[in-house]
Each structure stands twice: as structure tokens, then as C-alpha cells.
């Protein structure tokens, strides 16, 4: 269909109760519906039922171009709550050469990261309202390979909207005559530019480094100052960034998550624009801390001295880094190669072999799935202190019953029988209550072990007092990634979607996100390790409203609401057939139940589903995760509407 279209039809309640209002929603956008239109054709079919004659409606809709979307038609009930009437998956039809069909980074910059005259006026006016005007010490250390881009770097500092800065150019070597002339000219143009041998004279409130050859976005210091005015206790700020090619074109946007301590232990994902409070640099005991603002060890120390709430991510592309071979330093954010500062890989921590684990596997019939699942756990798992609780949800198949009787003779296996309607949440809750282990591992019956150390890895991470749940990397039988954690608000239904689906096993994903352990907002219950006491503390899975779908997402959100962290680790890998035991939501009854669970999740968690701290608002929540969002979900602070 075309990107702009009209939708018309009719709608009335079976009970005859009035409909307060109607709307059409696509993603976060809603479109008002003109209702109460005369529909004599509906009366011809349904007679003079209340509301039939004036049941007609029409609405004009515009959807994002070149993208699948879920259209929801909603009605407001007398209680003031919006109820979904129906939904339909749609896609716009794009004309050849239509500008909105361009999903490139260049098109994104033009549409969402280019300032208008009104934007510039608004930013300047906004700066004048700041109660606090912090001073930023910008430090640039000269290096010969970057001389060709030195002038552009200096201009990017002078182009800052925010005026309260000092630039300290550390010229340790004599440098070329051209470089000296450029520096001298800029120092004469602007008294805020200083050519020095060290930064001992710098006394600003915050320090930030700019590599010669790299560029600041003109809003960089303004947005940092704005954030400091919002949170006076901030210690460290970082932002999104991209690269500049040889022609100075912006490429490869790196849209980062909010502060993620686990990811930082494996990769210095903070990047180049790192602003830290000067007193913090003095506290960690670094000499000339401003000069070394991008040094890994200094950043580590600053992070160690800061509370998580004092580290702030700005979802704006504020730093343009010269790509390697493009006339700049070519420096890239450090990857620690799987080692911490102690030299030990952070994935396998020491744990006591006495820690007990109950592996809970709900099942019904389908012995061809259950047998390889159980066998792989018993034969391959290196962790020793575990039991398997098979929750038999009313198996009737003779082969399945025979297998359950046989495997029950295995000392590490016990069978818990529940002859009742399928309720995934209740089956797990009952099994957890029957367990006496310190940890429980929830495992689907279509899981097969790949990494023998999977349970060692997951338990070691779950042992941290503030970790609520741990999830592994799950693979399709052909080795492609089936899921590497979960992203909130994604997918056609807008609740959650698995991350990195379909990537080759060795593909690191978007800036390494599939290949590093990290904190996420949710992991799936196809395989999840949780401390049993924590599971019970938050009430387990919701067996009343989320019997089948999204119970794991709801559970993780309950954990996060209590202050627990959710960890994804790629160092534990298992194969997952996905839907092999339960199938897809392909019957009318399943669809009704699934729709009710979607509605419940949106009513309960609301905006939390659209503000996942582990997923950047500049990235899409549509079918292709970790691609640019058109439009981004970022509010511009200088705009009042």
C-alpha cells in the first residue's frame, strides 16, 4: 500500500454500549479516527441493533516508508482504557527514487541530524537558561599523522554552540612549520585556545579529549552541559559516535547502550567522547589526567570511583572519528581481548562445587525432543552438582511414558507430574517450589547442550548478589544465532524481540554486541539461570495473565524493578529448535490468548517497553534490529514541543 492511505469501515459493540473514541496506531504514532458516519449497509445486515446505523469511520494514516509495521485499531471503553479491536501487518509501497525509501546513514543525517535555523536559535536560547555553566577543558595532543586534519579539528571546537570551554593543544614535539602556523593563527583568533607543553594550567570543571584529525559535533558540549544541569552529581558522560572517511563523509554510526558495567569489563565501548569531572581525575591519582583522558586505565579508575547513576550516556552522535588511513590517528575503542585488568577472562568466575542447581524442563509427549535434551545435559554438562526436574504436563504418548519411566531411574532425574491445562508459568512455578537447590535453571525441552561448561558459566554469573537472571546464546541446529538476549519494545507486536537472530555463529554482531557478555533488560526462559530465592522474591512467573507468552519478559522486568541486573553471556551456548514443542500461535484460541497477553504487557509496563537502556533509541524497533530508526526516538531538549 502507499505510505499515505485512508482506512474506512464500521465498528459497534455487541452489547450496544457506546464507544468513547477510536484511533489507529502504528508504532508510537496514533491517528484520530472520524467516527459516527452513517452506514445503512450495516443496518441491512445487522438490523436496528444499537450503534449499527452510525457505526462508520474513516481515518487518514501515514506510515514509515520502506518498513513493515503493525497497524492497530483501538477503541476506548467507558472506563477510559484503550482496547485493541484488530491488528494487521502492513508494508508501504515505495515509488522508484522516492526520497523516503532511502534508509542510508546519509539520509538519516539529512533528516534527523541536520540543524535548521530554528534549531540553532533554539539551542542558543536554551543555553542562556542554564543555571550552571560548567567549563570544559578540551585537550588535543598533536601527532604527525593527524596534521593534515588539524585545522578541521580546531574549527570544530570553535563551532561549539556552548561557549564555556578552553582548548589546550599539547605540542610536545616541535612539529612542522605548517602546524605551528595553523596553531598560532587559531590562538590569535580565539583567546580560549592555548598551545602548551602540558595541561597543568587547565582548571575547568570537566575534561574531554579530542584527537587531532577528529571532529566534535557542534552540539557536543551544549548537550553535555545540558545533562550536567539535569544531574549535578554526574561524574562521567559518553556519547554515540561515527567515523569520517577520506572524503570527510560520516559513516559507521556506533549507537551505544546506556551504562553497561558487564559490557565495559570486556570492551571499552564508551568510545572517544568521554567527559569526566576534573576532581574525579584528581581522585584516581593520574598525572596530567586531561592529556590521558582516553587512556584505558584512567577510564577504568574513573568508572571505579563513580556510581552507576553518575555515568550518563547521551544518545547523540557527538564525535566524528577519523577512520584508519583517512588522515587521522585511526584510533579505535579498545577491546580488552576477553581479559580484565587482572588478566583473567571475566566469563568464568570461581564458584563452589557445592552450589546446587535444579534444571527444570516442562514437557508433554514429544519424546523425540525430550530425550536428546536430557541426554545432552547428563552426558555433556561439566558442572556436577545438579538435578533434573522433568515436569510432565499430562503425557499420553506411550513412547514418552516409557522414556519417562526409564529416565526416572537415573539418580539425577526426578519426574514431577502435573495433569492439567498447559500453563508454562505455573509448571515452572510449581517445579521451583519443589526444588531445594540454591539455583534453578529453566530449560525448554527443545534445548540441546553445545558448550559443556554452559552451566558453570551461567551459575558463575548468577552468583553475583545483584544479578537476577542469566541467559545464554541460543543457536539454531544449523549453527546460526537464534537469540542473543532480548530487546524490549521490538517486533511487530511491540513487546519484545530476540536480538541478533539469524547471524552466523562467529559474527560478532553490531559493534560486538552478539559476542560479548553484557547487561540486557531481558533474556528468554528457553534457558535461564536464577537464584531460587530471587525467583520466589518477585513471585515467579505470572500464571494468571501470562500463561504462555511474555512471562519471561515480565519476570525480567520485575527483577529489574527490584534492582537486579539481567546478564546475557555468549560463553554458554545451547541449540534451540524454537516452537518445536508448543508450535506457533496459529489457532484462533491461541491468537486470542496471545493478543490478550500483548495487551496486558503494554498496560502493565507501558513506556518501559519503549525505553530499553540496553538498546539505543537511534536504532530501529522494527523487523531489522540494530539498524537505524526512521525516525529515532530521541527528544531534542531545545524544542518545547
DAPE-V794397 format. One record per residue. N is the residue number from 1. RES is the residue in one small letter. SS is DSSP state (2 for helix, 1 for strand, 0 for the rest). OMEGA is omega as a letter, one per 40 degrees, with the letter a starting at -180 (* if undefined). Layout:
N_RES_SS_OMEGA ; N_RES_SS_OMEGA
This chain:
1_x_0_i ; 2_x_0_a ; 3_x_0_i ; 4_x_1_a ; 5_x_1_i ; 6_x_1_i ; 7_x_1_i ; 8_x_1_i ; 9_x_1_i ; 10_x_1_a ; 11_x_0_i ; 12_x_0_a ; 13_x_0_i ; 14_x_0_a ; 15_x_0_a ; 16_x_0_i ; 17_x_0_a ; 18_x_0_i ; 19_x_0_a ; 20_x_0_a ; 21_x_1_i ; 22_x_1_i ; 23_x_1_i ; 24_x_1_a ; 25_x_1_i ; 26_x_1_a ; 27_x_0_a ; 28_x_0_i ; 29_x_1_i ; 30_x_1_a ; 31_x_1_a ; 32_x_1_a ; 33_x_0_i ; 34_x_1_a ; 35_x_1_a ; 36_x_1_a ; 37_x_1_a ; 38_x_0_i ; 39_x_0_i ; 40_x_2_i ; 41_x_2_i ; 42_x_2_i ; 43_x_2_i ; 44_x_2_a ; 45_x_2_a ; 46_x_2_a ; 47_x_0_a ; 48_x_0_i ; 49_x_0_a ; 50_x_0_i ; 51_x_0_a ; 52_x_0_a ; 53_x_0_a ; 54_x_0_a ; 55_x_0_a ; 56_x_1_i ; 57_x_1_i ; 58_x_1_a ; 59_x_1_i ; 60_x_1_a ; 61_x_1_i ; 62_x_1_a ; 63_x_0_i ; 64_x_0_a ; 65_x_0_i ; 66_x_0_a ; 67_x_0_i ; 68_x_1_i ; 69_x_1_i ; 70_x_1_i ; 71_x_1_i ; 72_x_1_i ; 73_x_1_a ; 74_x_1_i ; 75_x_1_i ; 76_x_1_a ; 77_x_0_a ; 78_x_0_i ; 79_x_0_i ; 80_x_0_a ; 81_x_0_i ; 82_x_1_a ; 83_x_1_i ; 84_x_1_i ; 85_x_1_i ; 86_x_1_i ; 87_x_1_a ; 88_x_1_i ; 89_x_1_a ; 90_x_1_i ; 91_x_1_a ; 92_x_0_i ; 93_x_0_a ; 94_x_0_i ; 95_x_0_a ; 96_x_0_i ; 97_x_0_i ; 98_x_0_a ; 99_x_2_a ; 100_x_2_i ; 101_x_2_a ; 102_x_0_a ; 103_x_0_a ; 104_x_0_i ; 105_x_2_i ; 106_x_2_i ; 107_x_2_i ; 108_x_2_i ; 109_x_2_a ; 110_x_2_a ; 111_x_2_a ; 112_x_2_a ; 113_x_0_i ; 114_x_0_a ; 115_x_0_i ; 116_x_0_i ; 117_x_2_i ; 118_x_2_i ; 119_x_2_a ; 120_x_2_i ; 121_x_2_a ; 122_x_2_i ; 123_x_2_a ; 124_x_2_i ; 125_x_2_a ; 126_x_2_i ; 127_x_2_a ; 128_x_0_a ; 129_x_0_a ; 130_x_0_i ; 131_x_0_i ; 132_x_0_i ; 133_x_0_a ; 134_x_0_i ; 135_x_0_a ; 136_x_1_i ; 137_x_1_i ; 138_x_1_a ; 139_x_1_i ; 140_x_1_i ; 141_x_1_a ; 142_x_0_i ; 143_x_0_a ; 144_x_2_a ; 145_x_2_a ; 146_x_2_a ; 147_x_2_a ; 148_x_2_a ; 149_x_2_a ; 150_x_2_a ; 151_x_2_i ; 152_x_2_i ; 153_x_2_i ; 154_x_2_i ; 155_x_2_a ; 156_x_2_i ; 157_x_2_i ; 158_x_2_a ; 159_x_0_a ; 160_x_0_i ; 161_x_0_a ; 162_x_0_a ; 163_x_0_a ; 164_x_0_i ; 165_x_1_i ; 166_x_1_i ; 167_x_1_a ; 168_x_1_i ; 169_x_1_a ; 170_x_1_a ; 171_x_0_a ; 172_x_0_i ; 173_x_0_i ; 174_x_0_i ; 175_x_0_a ; 176_x_0_i ; 177_x_2_a ; 178_x_2_i ; 179_x_2_i ; 180_x_2_i ; 181_x_2_i ; 182_x_2_a ; 183_x_2_a ; 184_x_2_a ; 185_x_2_a ; 186_x_2_i ; 187_x_2_i ; 188_x_2_a ; 189_x_2_a ; 190_x_0_a ; 191_x_0_i ; 192_x_0_a ; 193_x_1_a ; 194_x_1_i ; 195_x_1_a ; 196_x_1_i ; 197_x_0_i ; 198_x_0_a ; 199_x_0_a ; 200_x_0_a ; 201_x_0_a ; 202_x_0_a ; 203_x_0_a ; 204_x_0_a ; 205_x_0_a ; 206_x_1_i ; 207_x_1_i ; 208_x_1_a ; 209_x_1_i ; 210_x_0_i ; 211_x_0_i ; 212_x_0_a ; 213_x_0_i ; 214_x_0_a ; 215_x_1_i ; 216_x_1_i ; 217_x_0_a ; 218_x_0_a ; 219_x_0_a ; 220_x_2_a ; 221_x_2_i ; 222_x_2_a ; 223_x_2_i ; 224_x_2_i ; 225_x_2_i ; 226_x_2_a ; 227_x_2_i ; 228_x_2_i ; 229_x_2_i ; 230_x_2_a ; 231_x_0_a ; 232_x_0_a ; 233_x_0_a ; 234_x_0_i ; 235_x_0_a ; 236_x_1_a ; 237_x_1_i ; 238_x_1_a ; 239_x_1_i ; 240_x_1_a ; 241_x_1_i ; 242_x_1_a ; 243_x_1_i ; 244_x_1_i ; 245_x_0_a ; 246_x_0_i ; 247_x_0_i ; 248_x_0_i ; 249_x_0_i ; 250_x_1_a ; 251_x_1_i ; 252_x_1_i ; 253_x_1_i ; 254_x_1_a ; 255_x_0_a ; 256_x_0_i ; 257_x_0_i ; 258_x_0_a ; 259_x_0_a ; 260_x_0_a ; 261_x_2_a ; 262_x_2_i ; 263_x_2_a ; 264_x_2_i ; 265_x_2_a ; 266_x_2_a ; 267_x_1_i ; 268_x_0_a ; 269_x_0_a ; 270_x_0_i ; 271_x_0_a ; 272_x_0_a ; 273_x_0_i ; 274_x_1_a ; 275_x_1_i ; 276_x_1_a ; 277_x_1_a ; 278_x_2_a ; 279_x_2_i ; 280_x_2_i ; 281_x_2_i ; 282_x_2_a ; 283_x_2_a ; 284_x_0_i ; 285_x_0_i ; 286_x_0_i ; 287_x_0_a ; 288_x_0_a ; 289_x_0_a ; 290_x_0_i ; 291_x_0_a ; 292_x_0_a ; 293_x_0_i ; 294_x_0_i ; 295_x_0_a ; 296_x_2_a ; 297_x_2_i ; 298_x_2_i ; 299_x_2_i ; 300_x_2_a ; 301_x_2_i ; 302_x_2_i ; 303_x_2_a ; 304_x_2_a ; 305_x_0_a ; 306_x_0_i ; 307_x_0_i ; 308_x_2_a ; 309_x_2_a ; 310_x_2_i ; 311_x_1_a ; 312_x_1_i ; 313_x_1_i ; 314_x_1_a ; 315_x_1_i ; 316_x_1_i ; 317_x_1_a ; 318_x_1_a ; 319_x_1_i ; 320_x_1_a ; 321_x_1_i ; 322_x_1_i ; 323_x_0_i ; 324_x_0_i ; 325_x_0_a ; 326_x_0_i ; 327_x_0_i ; 328_x_0_a ; 329_x_0_i ; 330_x_0_a ; 331_x_0_i ; 332_x_0_i ; 333_x_0_a ; 334_x_0_i ; 335_x_1_a ; 336_x_0_i ; 337_x_0_i ; 338_x_0_i ; 339_x_0_i ; 340_x_0_i ; 341_x_0_i ; 342_x_0_i ; 343_x_0_a ; 344_x_0_i ; 345_x_0_a ; 346_x_0_a ; 347_x_0_a ; 348_x_0_i ; 349_x_0_i ; 350_x_0_i ; 351_x_0_a ; 352_x_0_i ; 353_x_0_i ; 354_x_0_a ; 355_x_0_a ; 356_x_0_a ; 357_x_1_i ; 358_x_1_i ; 359_x_1_a ; 360_x_1_a ; 361_x_1_i ; 362_x_1_a ; 363_x_1_i ; 364_x_0_a ; 365_x_0_i ; 366_x_0_a ; 367_x_2_i ; 368_x_2_i ; 369_x_2_a ; 370_x_2_a ; 371_x_2_i ; 372_x_2_i ; 373_x_2_a ; 374_x_2_a ; 375_x_2_a ; 376_x_2_i ; 377_x_2_a ; 378_x_2_a ; 379_x_2_a ; 380_x_2_a ; 381_x_0_a ; 382_x_0_i ; 383_x_0_a ; 384_x_0_a ; 385_x_0_i ; 386_x_1_i ; 387_x_1_i ; 388_x_1_i ; 389_x_1_i ; 390_x_1_a ; 391_x_1_a ; 392_x_1_a ; 393_x_0_i ; 394_x_0_i ; 395_x_0_i ; 396_x_0_a ; 397_x_0_a ; 398_x_2_i ; 399_x_2_i ; 400_x_2_i ; 401_x_2_i ; 402_x_2_i ; 403_x_2_a ; 404_x_2_i ; 405_x_2_a ; 406_x_2_a ; 407_x_2_i ; 408_x_0_i ; 409_x_0_i ; 410_x_0_a ; 411_x_0_a ; 412_x_0_a ; 413_x_1_i ; 414_x_1_a ; 415_x_1_i ; 416_x_1_a ; 417_x_1_i ; 418_x_0_i ; 419_x_0_a ; 420_x_0_i ; 421_x_0_a ; 422_x_0_i ; 423_x_0_a ; 424_x_2_a ; 425_x_2_a ; 426_x_2_i ; 427_x_2_i ; 428_x_2_i ; 429_x_2_i ; 430_x_2_a ; 431_x_2_i ; 432_x_2_i ; 433_x_2_a ; 434_x_2_a ; 435_x_0_i ; 436_x_0_a ; 437_x_0_i ; 438_x_0_i ; 439_x_1_i ; 440_x_1_i ; 441_x_1_i ; 442_x_1_a ; 443_x_1_i ; 444_x_0_a ; 445_x_0_i ; 446_x_0_i ; 447_x_1_i ; 448_x_1_a ; 449_x_1_i ; 450_x_0_i ; 451_x_0_a ; 452_x_0_a ; 453_x_0_a ; 454_x_2_a ; 455_x_2_i ; 456_x_2_a ; 457_x_2_a ; 458_x_2_i ; 459_x_2_a ; 460_x_2_i ; 461_x_2_a ; 462_x_2_a ; 463_x_0_i ; 464_x_0_a ; 465_x_0_a ; 466_x_0_i ; 467_x_1_a ; 468_x_1_a ; 469_x_1_i ; 470_x_1_i ; 471_x_1_a ; 472_x_1_i ; 473_x_1_i ; 474_x_1_a ; 475_x_1_i ; 476_x_0_i ; 477_x_0_i ; 478_x_0_i ; 479_x_0_i ; 480_x_0_i ; 481_x_1_i ; 482_x_1_i ; 483_x_1_i ; 484_x_0_a ; 485_x_0_a ; 486_x_1_i ; 487_x_1_i ; 488_x_1_i ; 489_x_0_a ; 490_x_0_i ; 491_x_0_a ; 492_x_0_a ; 493_x_0_i ; 494_x_0_i ; 495_x_0_a ; 496_x_1_i ; 497_x_1_i ; 498_x_1_a ; 499_x_0_i ; 500_x_0_i ; 501_x_0_i ; 502_x_0_i ; 503_x_0_i ; 504_x_0_a ; 505_x_0_a ; 506_x_0_a ; 507_x_0_a ; 508_x_0_a ; 509_x_0_a ; 510_x_2_a ; 511_x_2_i ; 512_x_2_a ; 513_x_0_i ; 514_x_0_a ; 515_x_0_a ; 516_x_0_i ; 517_x_0_a ; 518_x_1_i ; 519_x_1_i ; 520_x_1_i ; 521_x_0_a ; 522_x_1_i ; 523_x_0_a ; 524_x_0_a ; 525_x_0_i ; 526_x_0_i ; 527_x_1_a ; 528_x_1_i ; 529_x_1_a ; 530_x_1_i ; 531_x_1_a ; 532_x_2_a ; 533_x_2_i ; 534_x_2_i ; 535_x_2_a ; 536_x_2_a ; 537_x_2_a ; 538_x_0_i ; 539_x_0_i ; 540_x_0_i ; 541_x_0_a ; 542_x_0_a ; 543_x_0_i ; 544_x_0_a ; 545_x_0_a ; 546_x_0_a ; 547_x_0_a ; 548_x_0_a ; 549_x_0_i ; 550_x_0_i ; 551_x_2_i ; 552_x_2_i ; 553_x_2_i ; 554_x_2_i ; 555_x_2_i ; 556_x_2_i ; 557_x_2_i ; 558_x_2_i ; 559_x_2_a ; 560_x_2_i ; 561_x_2_i ; 562_x_0_i ; 563_x_0_i ; 564_x_0_i ; 565_x_1_i ; 566_x_1_a ; 567_x_1_i ; 568_x_1_i ; 569_x_1_i ; 570_x_1_a ; 571_x_1_i ; 572_x_1_a ; 573_x_1_i ; 574_x_1_i ; 575_x_1_a ; 576_x_1_a ; 577_x_0_i ; 578_x_0_i ; 579_x_0_a ; 580_x_0_a ; 581_x_0_a ; 582_x_0_a ; 583_x_0_a ; 584_x_0_i ; 585_x_0_a ; 586_x_0_i ; 587_x_0_a ; 588_x_2_i ; 589_x_2_i ; 590_x_2_a ; 591_x_2_i ; 592_x_2_i ; 593_x_2_a ; 594_x_2_i ; 595_x_2_i ; 596_x_2_i ; 597_x_2_i ; 598_x_2_a ; 599_x_2_a ; 600_x_2_a ; 601_x_2_a ; 602_x_2_i ; 603_x_2_a ; 604_x_2_a ; 605_x_2_i ; 606_x_2_a ; 607_x_2_i ; 608_x_2_i ; 609_x_2_a ; 610_x_2_a ; 611_x_0_i ; 612_x_0_a ; 613_x_0_i ; 614_x_0_a ; 615_x_0_a ; 616_x_0_i ; 617_x_0_i ; 618_x_0_a ; 619_x_1_a ; 620_x_0_i ; 621_x_0_a ; 622_x_0_a ; 623_x_0_a ; 624_x_0_i ; 625_x_0_a ; 626_x_0_i ; 627_x_0_a ; 628_x_1_i ; 629_x_0_i ; 630_x_0_e ; 631_x_0_i ; 632_x_0_a ; 633_x_0_a ; 634_x_0_i ; 635_x_0_i ; 636_x_0_a ; 637_x_0_a ; 638_x_0_i ; 639_x_0_a ; 640_x_0_i ; 641_x_0_*
